[in-house]
């Protein structure tokens, strides 16, 4: 999207007023192309129109012009309340030097040997399974007759295979396909159709050497003499691989070379990690605030479409997008032109389409944390919706969608378990997935009212809406769902803890919604931390301040559609700290997470609550802690590293991220493996990295060499060609380009930052292993060394890697099929012990 200066943004809001009026009149005539089932048009009512007609939005008196892309916030070390740009670090200069030196020493360790893998395998002339024809070009025949073109229809003719009609098999799900003709039409109930539909979506089954084709409702494809027909009893068709198919319209990948994997399933992994993104956000806030979705049965032309309220008026009625981007209108056409979206500052449009995720994986990403997200009150405020606004209902829905997404990608790759997107529930499983060349996907939660644990302020006292027993029951439920990483709060105070709050005008709106939810405003008090930055988000005060943050979508919904939100109190001068800390129920939840070996994320907590939470984690000696997107404060970061946790700062701009990396090096703890990652926070919550410009001297030059030698070219999507220098991180597929931009920005340290990023997945896995009860490695931690004789007793032939680690701790090195541990003699001399495993991952010998 084009940029506007801050002064023009306030004028843009008035454009939303006129567009809102256009929207009301045009909603009834929205075209149905690519529309999701159960869209807003199916149940649109007058009450929603009335809310839209309540515009315009008016800022609180004295609000200064604001820019949601303020780099001082997007690129801050702490998004949770950092004050100033040159503030005191909680560590000493000597500690910072030691941390950076330790991180440098880790880069000099031997790297694991990688190999190149193929997930799809070699395509055979005849498909071997009902899944194997995905993405292939085939001719259909029955009893020696081939399906051929006959005028505007199809026939069965005794011709050679080379004269048969070629069909491209576009998988719509596991075992179902669009059968796409060379003239860009579809085999359908009516013979041939110009567009996909349930009447052209065939379930394919294998019967002996042939395949049957059936539509919803039970009607099957039959050979009836020289023609095709539908009937109750299907005909078996033979599929033969041919050429001449038209390519089905899809976004490009443009990464050349096979993806990397390990030479064994048990070795150290290499790959980038994103510990905070919302891949299923198309279902949150009622399901109509987000435009597009990460997949559609019928591919990119149907997944990558604008919201119905945007399309209704040609992009002039997109009130929410207008408010966020500062543009009075936008081109509503997504596929194939993508003129205005996706873009780094477009928070309402889909950013994680599956082919874009595939590009990031092919470019080197190997671990992805998908956070299920919701905010019930702002969902209720937003006038257009098709889903429940209950936080837990939404989380359950998004979890189910994750598995459907996994199935869809499996379908493109030839069958169950074959796709690159693999949901995992423990680090041992994740290591095998990554070493197989795939991407391990961890399910997490970031929501404002987890487990229904809101509260109401009644007569000055908090009345929680949940109990300890209910928390335990629902922790069991989400654990069964596959959730392994979790935050306690997001935007509102709840019965578990207080929040860091949001700053400026966004904070005003969220605080008002907090009152609607709880009956109380944030209890922000003036505070003066010694380090100058360990605070919560500053609130509007006298004089007015405006320190915008990047979770702008929530605030925009409240400002646009909140109507008469209650007036918030005027707080004293900054800095501000929320007096609400961690509650007894919050302590109970953290204990429950640790009991279930789940990873705790302290982001978004108030300073008071986070300090108490980390104190509790420290007392428990529990290493399962991750700060995933810079919503903690600098007093907490070194504590997380000392606990054996892991940190992925908010990605933001490449220039700002390099600065965060340099600062985090000073917090590295020599007792643990060091690697680095990012939290993209993409899909409705976080603006992405801006372009640095095509004319900078150190720009990214295409093609460039990616992890393990893949070649990364400019990405194509329909008619759009993306360039990180000009477009920034417009969508998720550009993260390999962004990492190359980190190399350029870091200059002489470019190799170091990319090395640390490639070690990120391993660092996350090692943290997760310790969460499972495995001790840290005894080479970095001399106090954990066992006697050589004891190790010989504990490590026995035939043991699995997991049993070995539970016996003697994490290895210092895992290269190929060997693990190295440290032990001690009777005189406390260090001895390095080498365990060799079989190809199946069982102990073969110990030296």
ZAMARGU-4260 file (C-alpha; in steps of 0.2 Angstrom, whole numbers, plus 5000, padded with zeros to 4 digits):
<rodrens>
0) 5000/5000/5000 | 5005/5018/4997 | 5011/5027/5013 | 5002/5043/5020 | 5010/5055/5032
5) 5002/5056/5049 | 4993/5073/5046 | 4983/5065/5032 | 4977/5050/5042 | 4965/5060/5052
10) 4957/5067/5036 | 4956/5049/5030 | 4944/5044/5044 | 4931/5056/5036 | 4933/5046/5020
15) 4927/5031/5030 | 4911/5041/5034 | 4906/5042/5016 | 4911/5025/5012 | 4901/5018/5026
20) 4885/5025/5018 | 4890/5017/5001 | 4893/5001/5010 | 4875/5000/5017 | 4867/5002/5000
25) 4879/4990/4991 | 4880/4975/5003 | 4864/4967/4995 | 4873/4966/4978 | 4890/4959/4983
30) 4896/4946/4970 | 4898/4929/4976 | 4914/4924/4968 | 4925/4915/4981 | 4914/4919/4995
35) 4915/4909/5011 | 4900/4898/5017 | 4889/4907/5030 | 4896/4924/5025 | 4889/4941/5032
40) 4877/4942/5018 | 4867/4927/5024 | 4862/4935/5040 | 4864/4953/5037 | 4852/4963/5047
45) 4847/4981/5051 | 4855/4982/5068 | 4872/4980/5059 | 4868/4994/5047 | 4863/5005/5061
50) 4880/5002/5069 | 4889/5007/5053 | 4878/5022/5051 | 4884/5028/5068 | 4901/5033/5060
55) 4910/5045/5060 | 4924/5041/5073 | 4929/5055/5083 | 4946/5055/5092 | 4946/5060/5111
60) 4949/5078/5113 | 4968/5083/5111 | 4973/5067/5103 | 4988/5071/5092 | 4990/5064/5074
65) 4995/5046/5075 | 5004/5033/5065 | 5002/5015/5068 | 5019/5012/5060 | 5030/5022/5071
70) 5047/5013/5070 | 5051/5018/5088 | 5037/5006/5093 | 5038/4992/5079 | 5057/4990/5082
75) 5057/4992/5101 | 5066/4979/5112 | 5050/4979/5122 | 5033/4983/5115 | 5026/4981/5133
80) 5031/4998/5139 | 5049/5003/5135 | 5052/5022/5139 | 5065/5031/5129 | 5077/5025/5116
85) 5093/5025/5126 | 5089/5017/5142 | 5098/5007/5155 | 5101/4989/5152 | 5098/4977/5168
90) 5114/4968/5165 | 5132/4975/5168 | 5144/4979/5153 | 5154/4964/5158 | 5139/4952/5158
95) 5134/4959/5141 | 5152/4956/5134 | 5152/4938/5141 | 5135/4934/5134 | 5140/4940/5116
100) 5157/4931/5117 | 5147/4915/5122 | 5135/4917/5108 | 5150/4919/5096 | 5158/4903/5103
105) 5143/4893/5099 | 5144/4898/5081 | 5161/4890/5080 | 5154/4873/5085 | 5153/4860/5071
110) 5137/4861/5061 | 5126/4846/5058 | 5127/4838/5041 | 5111/4842/5030 | 5104/4833/5015
115) 5091/4837/5002 | 5075/4829/5003 | 5060/4826/4991 | 5043/4825/5000 | 5033/4821/4984
120) 5044/4807/4978 | 5045/4802/4960 | 5028/4803/4950 | 5024/4786/4942 | 5016/4783/4925
125) 5001/4776/4934 | 4996/4783/4951 | 4998/4770/4965 | 4986/4778/4977 | 4970/4789/4977
130) 4981/4803/4983 | 4996/4801/4971 | 4988/4811/4956 | 4988/4827/4965 | 4997/4840/4955
135) 4998/4828/4940 | 4992/4828/4922 | 4983/4812/4917 | 4972/4805/4903 | 4956/4795/4908
140) 4952/4779/4899 | 4939/4765/4901 | 4939/4748/4892 | 4951/4755/4879 | 4942/4771/4876
145) 4950/4788/4881 | 4940/4803/4886 | 4942/4816/4872 | 4936/4833/4867 | 4921/4833/4856
150) 4916/4850/4851 | 4911/4859/4867 | 4909/4843/4877 | 4918/4826/4880 | 4917/4809/4873
155) 4925/4792/4874 | 4935/4787/4859 | 4947/4773/4853 | 4962/4784/4851 | 4980/4784/4857
160) 4984/4792/4874 | 4992/4806/4865 | 4976/4812/4858 | 4966/4810/4874 | 4960/4825/4884
165) 4973/4830/4897 | 4967/4834/4914 | 4976/4842/4929 | 4971/4835/4946 | 4970/4849/4958
170) 4967/4842/4976 | 4953/4850/4985 | 4956/4838/5000 | 4963/4821/5004 | 4956/4810/4990
175) 4946/4823/4981 | 4950/4834/4966 | 4945/4847/4953 | 4948/4839/4936 | 4955/4854/4926
180) 4955/4854/4907 | 4967/4861/4895 | 4954/4874/4890 | 4953/4880/4909 | 4937/4871/4912
185) 4932/4858/4924 | 4925/4840/4922 | 4908/4842/4931 | 4890/4835/4933 | 4885/4845/4917
190) 4900/4838/4907 | 4911/4854/4907 | 4910/4869/4918 | 4919/4886/4918 | 4922/4887/4936
195) 4924/4875/4951 | 4909/4871/4962 | 4903/4855/4972 | 4897/4849/4955 | 4915/4848/4949
200) 4923/4842/4966 | 4926/4823/4963 | 4929/4811/4977 | 4941/4798/4969 | 4943/4780/4976
205) 4955/4766/4970 | 4947/4750/4964 | 4961/4738/4959 | 4970/4746/4944 | 4956/4759/4941
210) 4949/4774/4950 | 4930/4779/4952 | 4924/4797/4953 | 4909/4802/4964 | 4901/4819/4967
215) 4892/4824/4983 | 4875/4816/4984 | 4882/4799/4977 | 4881/4802/4959 | 4896/4794/4950
220) 4905/4796/4933 | 4901/4782/4921 | 4906/4776/4904 | 4890/4774/4894 | 4895/4768/4876
225) 4904/4783/4868 | 4899/4796/4881 | 4901/4801/4899 | 4886/4800/4911 | 4882/4800/4929
230) 4874/4785/4938 | 4873/4776/4954 | 4886/4763/4949 | 4903/4771/4945 | 4914/4765/4931
235) 4932/4762/4935 | 4944/4773/4925 | 4962/4770/4921 | 4973/4786/4924 | 4989/4788/4913
240) 5002/4801/4915 | 5002/4813/4900 | 5007/4831/4895 | 4998/4846/4889 | 4989/4851/4904
245) 4985/4869/4909 | 4993/4875/4925 | 4980/4878/4939 | 4981/4896/4945 | 4991/4896/4960
250) 5004/4908/4969 | 5022/4904/4965 | 5035/4898/4977 | 5051/4903/4967 | 5063/4894/4978
255) 5074/4883/4968 | 5082/4867/4976 | 5075/4853/4987 | 5072/4858/5005 | 5085/4852/5018
260) 5083/4839/5031 | 5095/4830/5043 | 5106/4815/5038 | 5098/4806/5053 | 5081/4809/5062
265) 5090/4812/5079 | 5103/4825/5075 | 5104/4843/5079 | 5092/4853/5067 | 5094/4868/5057
270) 5080/4881/5052 | 5072/4897/5056 | 5058/4898/5070 | 5043/4909/5071 | 5036/4908/5088
275) 5021/4919/5086 | 5009/4920/5071 | 4990/4918/5069 | 4988/4907/5054 | 4969/4904/5058
280) 4965/4922/5062 | 4952/4921/5047 | 4940/4914/5060 | 4943/4926/5074 | 4933/4942/5079
285) 4917/4934/5072 | 4926/4928/5055 | 4922/4944/5045 | 4935/4956/5051 | 4948/4947/5041
290) 4949/4946/5022 | 4954/4930/5014 | 4960/4914/5021 | 4975/4903/5021 | 4967/4890/5009
295) 4952/4886/5000 | 4947/4870/4991 | 4947/4879/4975 | 4964/4887/4977 | 4971/4905/4977
300) 4957/4913/4966 | 4945/4909/4980 | 4955/4910/4996 | 4963/4927/4991 | 4948/4938/4989
305) 4944/4954/4999 | 4930/4955/5012 | 4912/4956/5006 | 4910/4974/5013 | 4926/4979/5004
310) 4921/4972/4987 | 4903/4979/4989 | 4909/4997/4985 | 4925/4994/4975 | 4936/4996/4991
315) 4928/5013/4996 | 4917/5004/5010 | 4932/4996/5019 | 4930/5006/5035 | 4942/4996/5045
320) 4955/4994/5032 | 4954/5013/5029 | 4956/5017/5047 | 4971/5006/5049 | 4980/5010/5033
325) 4977/5028/5031 | 4971/5026/5013 | 4953/5032/5009 | 4951/5017/4998 | 4960/5002/4991
330) 4959/4990/4976 | 4948/4976/4982 | 4955/4964/4969 | 4966/4951/4977 | 4971/4937/4965
335) 4978/4939/4953 | 4983/4958/4953 | 4986/4961/4972 | 4988/4979/4968 | 4986/4986/4986
340) 4986/4970/4997 | 4993/4961/5005 | 5005/4974/5012 | 5016/4977/5028 | 5003/4989/5035
345) 4987/4980/5029 | 4981/4972/5045 | 4964/4965/5038 | 4971/4955/5024 | 4977/4937/5023
350) 4996/4935/5025 | 4998/4916/5028 | 4991/4908/5012 | 4998/4891/5011 | 5009/4894/4996
355) 5017/4908/5005 | 5020/4898/5020 | 5027/4885/5009 | 5039/4897/5002 | 5045/4902/5019
360) 5047/4883/5023 | 5057/4880/5007 | 5067/4896/5011 | 5073/4888/5028 | 5059/4890/5041
365) 5057/4874/5051 | 5047/4878/5066 | 5031/4888/5067 | 5020/4892/5082 | 5002/4895/5077
370) 4993/4905/5091 | 4974/4903/5092 | 4967/4921/5096 | 4951/4929/5101 | 4944/4945/5110
375) 4926/4942/5114 | 4921/4960/5118 | 4929/4968/5102 | 4921/4953/5092 | 4904/4958/5099
380) 4907/4976/5095 | 4912/4973/5077 | 4895/4973/5067 | 4899/4959/5054 | 4901/4941/5060
385) 4897/4923/5057 | 4906/4914/5072 | 4903/4914/5090 | 4913/4928/5100 | 4916/4916/5115
390) 4935/4915/5117 | 4935/4896/5119 | 4922/4893/5105 | 4934/4902/5094 | 4949/4893/5100
395) 4941/4876/5097 | 4936/4881/5080 | 4953/4887/5075 | 4961/4871/5082 | 4950/4861/5071
400) 4954/4872/5056 | 4973/4869/5059 | 4970/4850/5056 | 4960/4854/5041 | 4974/4865/5034
405) 4986/4851/5038 | 4975/4839/5028 | 4974/4851/5013 | 4993/4853/5012 | 4994/4834/5014
410) 4982/4832/4999 | 4994/4843/4988 | 5009/4832/4993 | 5001/4816/4989 | 4993/4809/5004
415) 4991/4808/5023 | 5007/4813/5032 | 5016/4819/5017 | 5014/4838/5018 | 5027/4850/5024
420) 5015/4856/5038 | 5015/4844/5053 | 5007/4848/5069 | 5018/4841/5084 | 5015/4839/5102
425) 5032/4836/5109 | 5050/4840/5105 | 5055/4823/5101 | 5042/4822/5087 | 5046/4839/5081
430) 5065/4834/5079 | 5060/4820/5068 | 5048/4831/5058 | 5062/4844/5055 | 5075/4831/5051
435) 5063/4824/5038 | 5063/4840/5029 | 5046/4846/5035 | 5040/4861/5046 | 5035/4857/5064
440) 5020/4866/5069 | 5016/4870/5088 | 4998/4875/5093 | 4997/4889/5106 | 4984/4901/5113
445) 4984/4920/5115 | 4967/4926/5120 | 4960/4939/5132 | 4948/4928/5142 | 4956/4910/5142
450) 4944/4897/5149 | 4931/4910/5152 | 4941/4917/5166 | 4935/4935/5166 | 4929/4944/5182
455) 4917/4957/5187 | 4921/4971/5199 | 4906/4971/5212 | 4906/4983/5226 | 4925/4986/5225
460) 4929/4967/5224 | 4933/4955/5210 | 4921/4941/5207 | 4930/4928/5195 | 4919/4919/5182
465) 4930/4903/5184 | 4936/4892/5197 | 4952/4882/5200 | 4943/4866/5195 | 4937/4873/5179
470) 4954/4879/5174 | 4961/4862/5177 | 4947/4854/5167 | 4950/4866/5152 | 4969/4864/5153
475) 4966/4846/5150 | 4954/4850/5136 | 4966/4861/5127 | 4981/4849/5130 | 4971/4835/5122
480) 4968/4848/5107 | 4986/4849/5105 | 4990/4866/5113 | 5008/4867/5120 | 5011/4886/5122
485) 5001/4898/5130 | 4999/4916/5137 | 4988/4921/5151 | 4981/4938/5145 | 4980/4948/5129
490) 4971/4964/5129 | 4960/4964/5145 | 4963/4961/5163 | 4956/4945/5168 | 4954/4933/5183
495) 4971/4927/5180 | 4982/4943/5179 | 4983/4961/5174 | 4989/4967/5157 | 5002/4978/5151
500) 4989/4988/5142 | 4990/4997/5126 | 4996/5015/5123 | 4989/5031/5116 | 4972/5031/5108
505) 4972/5012/5105 | 4974/5011/5124 | 4959/5022/5127 | 4948/5011/5117 | 4954/4995/5124
510) 4953/5001/5141 | 4935/5006/5138 | 4932/4988/5132 | 4941/4982/5147 | 4927/4991/5158
515) 4913/4984/5148 | 4921/4966/5151 | 4925/4968/5169 | 4917/4983/5176 | 4934/4991/5179
520) 4947/5001/5170 | 4966/4997/5171 | 4973/5002/5187 | 4988/5011/5180 | 4999/5020/5193
525) 5013/5032/5191 | 5030/5022/5193 | 5048/5026/5191 | 5058/5010/5188 | 5077/5011/5190
530) 5081/5005/5173 | 5069/5018/5165 | 5060/5005/5154 | 5052/4991/5165 | 5035/4999/5164
535) 5018/4995/5156 | 5011/5004/5141 | 5009/5023/5144 | 4992/5030/5145 | 4985/5046/5139
540) 4989/5060/5152 | 4991/5078/5153 | 5000/5083/5143 | 4993/5071/5130 | 5005/5057/5124
545) 5003/5046/5109 | 5015/5030/5109 | 5006/5019/5096 | 5009/5000/5096 | 5007/4988/5082
550) 4992/4978/5089 | 4981/4991/5080 | 4967/4981/5074 | 4959/4979/5091 | 4959/4998/5094
555) 4953/5002/5077 | 4937/4991/5079 | 4933/4999/5096 | 4936/5017/5089 | 4925/5013/5073
560) 4911/5003/5080 | 4912/5005/5099 | 4898/5018/5099 | 4897/5027/5116 | 4911/5018/5125
565) 4913/5024/5142 | 4926/5038/5145 | 4942/5032/5153 | 4950/5040/5168 | 4964/5052/5165
570) 4980/5045/5172 | 4994/5054/5180 | 5011/5057/5171 | 5020/5042/5164 | 5028/5030/5167
575) 5013/5019/5171 | 5012/5002/5179 | 4996/4992/5181 | 4993/4988/5200 | 4984/4972/5195
580) 4996/4958/5196 | 4995/4939/5196 | 4980/4932/5205 | 4979/4915/5214 | 4970/4908/5199
585) 4984/4914/5188 | 4997/4905/5199 | 4986/4890/5198 | 4986/4891/5179 | 5005/4892/5178
590) 5006/4877/5190 | 4994/4868/5178 | 5004/4873/5163 | 5020/4866/5171 | 5011/4850/5177
595) 5006/4847/5159 | 5024/4851/5152 | 5016/4866/5142 | 5026/4882/5138 | 5022/4898/5147
600) 5023/4914/5138 | 5023/4930/5150 | 5020/4942/5135 | 5006/4955/5138 | 5006/4953/5157
605) 5008/4969/5167 | 5025/4971/5175 | 5019/4966/5192 | 5010/4951/5185 | 5025/4946/5175
610) 5037/4948/5189 | 5027/4937/5200 | 5024/4924/5186 | 5043/4923/5183 | 5046/4922/5201
615) 5035/4907/5202 | 5043/4899/5187 | 5060/4902/5195 | 5054/4894/5211 | 5048/4879/5202
620) 5064/4878/5192 | 5054/4876/5176 | 5062/4880/5160 | 5047/4880/5149 | 5046/4899/5146
625) 5046/4909/5130 | 5044/4927/5126 | 5037/4926/5109 | 5034/4944/5102 | 5043/4958/5112
630) 5028/4960/5124 | 5039/4958/5139 | 5051/4970/5147 | 5070/4970/5148 | 5070/4965/5166
635) 5062/4949/5161 | 5073/4944/5146 | 5089/4939/5155 | 5079/4930/5168 | 5071/4920/5154
640) 5088/4915/5147 | 5094/4911/5164 | 5079/4899/5167 | 5084/4890/5150 | 5069/4898/5141
645) 5069/4905/5123 | 5065/4922/5116 | 5059/4927/5099 | 5058/4946/5097 | 5044/4954/5086
650) 5050/4954/5068 | 5046/4971/5063 | 5058/4980/5051 | 5075/4972/5047 | 5084/4987/5054
655) 5076/4987/5070 | 5077/4968/5072 | 5096/4968/5070 | 5097/4980/5084 | 5086/4969/5095
660) 5097/4954/5091 | 5113/4963/5096 | 5105/4968/5113 | 5099/4950/5116 | 5117/4943/5113
665) 5122/4952/5129 | 5109/4941/5138 | 5114/4924/5132 | 5117/4912/5145 | 5132/4900/5144
670) 5123/4886/5152 | 5112/4883/5137 | 5113/4881/5118 | 5110/4898/5110 | 5099/4902/5094
675) 5088/4916/5089 | 5071/4917/5081 | 5057/4930/5077 | 5039/4932/5081 | 5030/4938/5065
680) 5013/4942/5073 | 5006/4942/5056 | 4987/4941/5051 | 4977/4955/5059 | 4988/4960/5074
685) 5005/4965/5069 | 5011/4976/5055 | 5026/4968/5046 | 5043/4974/5041 | 5044/4990/5029
690) 5055/4990/5014 | 5071/4999/5015 | 5071/5005/4997 | 5077/4999/4980 | 5091/5012/4980
695) 5100/5008/4996 | 5118/5002/4993 | 5116/4986/5003 | 5100/4980/4996 | 5095/4962/4994
700) 5100/4956/4976 | 5090/4942/4968 | 5093/4928/4966 | 5102/4924/4982 | 5108/4909/4991
705) 5097/4903/5005 | 5099/4890/5019 | 5108/4874/5013 | 5111/4881/4996 | 5093/4884/4989
710) 5091/4898/4977 | 5078/4911/4981 | 5071/4922/4967 | 5058/4936/4967 | 5042/4928/4972
715) 5027/4929/4960 | 5009/4928/4965 | 4997/4929/4950 | 5002/4945/4941 | 5012/4952/4956
720) 5031/4950/4958 | 5037/4954/4975 | 5054/4962/4980 | 5059/4964/4998 | 5068/4980/4994
725) 5052/4988/4987 | 5038/4979/4996 | 5044/4974/5013 | 5036/4959/5021 | 5020/4960/5012
730) 5015/4942/5016 | 5023/4927/5024 | 5032/4920/5009 | 5044/4935/5010 | 5052/4930/5027
735) 5067/4921/5018 | 5070/4938/5009 | 5068/4947/5026 | 5082/4936/5033 | 5093/4939/5019
740) 5089/4958/5022 | 5095/4955/5040 | 5112/4949/5033 | 5113/4965/5023 | 5108/4976/5037
745) 5120/4968/5049 | 5135/4971/5038 | 5151/4962/5044 | 5140/4953/5057 | 5128/4947/5043
750) 5134/4929/5044 | 5133/4929/5063 | 5115/4934/5063 | 5109/4922/5050 | 5119/4908/5059
755) 5110/4912/5075 | 5093/4912/5066 | 5097/4895/5058 | 5100/4889/5075 | 5084/4895/5082
760) 5074/4879/5079 | 5086/4869/5089 | 5086/4882/5103 | 5067/4880/5104 | 5068/4861/5104
765) 5081/4861/5117 | 5071/4872/5128 | 5056/4861/5125 | 5066/4845/5129 | 5070/4853/5146
770) 5051/4857/5149 | 5049/4838/5147 | 5060/4835/5162 | 5076/4832/5153 | 5091/4840/5162
775) 5102/4853/5153 | 5118/4846/5146 | 5132/4842/5157 | 5146/4850/5147 | 5139/4867/5149
780) 5134/4863/5166 | 5148/4855/5176 | 5137/4853/5191 | 5126/4841/5182 | 5140/4829/5177
785) 5139/4811/5183 | 5153/4799/5186 | 5159/4789/5171 | 5155/4773/5180 | 5137/4779/5183
790) 5134/4784/5165 | 5140/4767/5160 | 5127/4760/5171 | 5113/4771/5165 | 5116/4770/5146
795) 5113/4753/5140 | 5112/4745/5122 | 5095/4747/5114 | 5090/4762/5123 | 5081/4776/5113
800) 5088/4794/5112 | 5074/4800/5123 | 5078/4787/5137 | 5096/4791/5136 | 5092/4809/5138
805) 5081/4806/5153 | 5095/4796/5161 | 5110/4808/5158 | 5103/4824/5151 | 5104/4833/5135
810) 5119/4830/5124 | 5132/4844/5121 | 5132/4839/5102 | 5121/4828/5091 | 5129/4825/5075
815) 5123/4812/5063 | 5120/4796/5074 | 5131/4801/5088 | 5128/4811/5104 | 5142/4818/5115
820) 5140/4820/5134 | 5151/4826/5148 | 5155/4815/5163 | 5168/4816/5177 | 5181/4804/5185
825) 5183/4801/5203 | 5196/4816/5203 | 5183/4827/5194 | 5192/4827/5178 | 5180/4830/5163
830) 5178/4816/5151 | 5168/4817/5135 | 5157/4802/5132 | 5151/4797/5114 | 5135/4787/5112
835) 5132/4780/5095 | 5115/4775/5089 | 5108/4764/5076 | 5099/4771/5061 | 5083/4767/5070
840) 5089/4778/5085 | 5094/4765/5098 | 5110/4764/5107 | 5123/4754/5098 | 5139/4758/5109
845) 5146/4770/5122 | 5164/4776/5122
</rodrens>
